[in-house]
């Protein structure tokens, strides 16, 4: 394979208020009994503090304030019916779907709180997204020990979405979720260490978290663990071990196959296998991984791992360019007219 600027490099392991009183609504969730000092789970402490401005303690309950411009629609009367209504509206009326999920949350559906928060975080139109409202819903679910919601709240706190960033509390949320078996929590925290310039040995602290996430079947954690080990980011490179992680994650999801293609093309962690690298890149490209499309185009242009075909190279560079990869657009221009 051609080296140099034409080729996509291995990516780094890349990597979430104060509300006017008339826009608040309160709900109450019983707090668990206090435990002896030092033995309480972190979420029991964070329930009172992580959502400062979102929740307060009063009389043995956690009062969670959900941000809104008005009460949620009352088109449903039970958790199940609200969730069913949300599913039927998700594609055609996403705003009403989010309101239905929020009603299910207020009726006691903890998982619905998390789903409603995700909906408000990611509604298609920027003017309808409400990350502060989302964070309050995540806080409600997290206070009920729904750990996936704790991860989502941690992401918003890391990114300062819906209020000021709070790295310390995000760290606690994510570390707790990771320890309690949520692979995504391990991965998000690993990204924060590696890419957030928070600590001088960020990569060394990120790797065990990626590996823990991989053990918990979070395939993106496997991919990033493999990438860090392959380049020796935190210890001498162990390419054989790294390729094992990359094989695992590619088998689970074609979108995670790019790094395995690089390893196969360059003989990292085992003998070079250009023919298989071409196949692996093709899987990743079909999953819209632009860098894989770019490298696959190079293999078709140069005849590496199979036949040479400039028209196929053009096809894959056009795809990479449509996926907004500047390198793919540049290589397409260099190829010249058909």
Order of alpha helices (4+ residues) and beta strands (2+ residues): beta-alpha-beta-beta-alpha-alpha-alpha-alpha-alpha-alpha-alpha-alpha-alpha-alpha-alpha-alpha-alpha-alpha-alpha
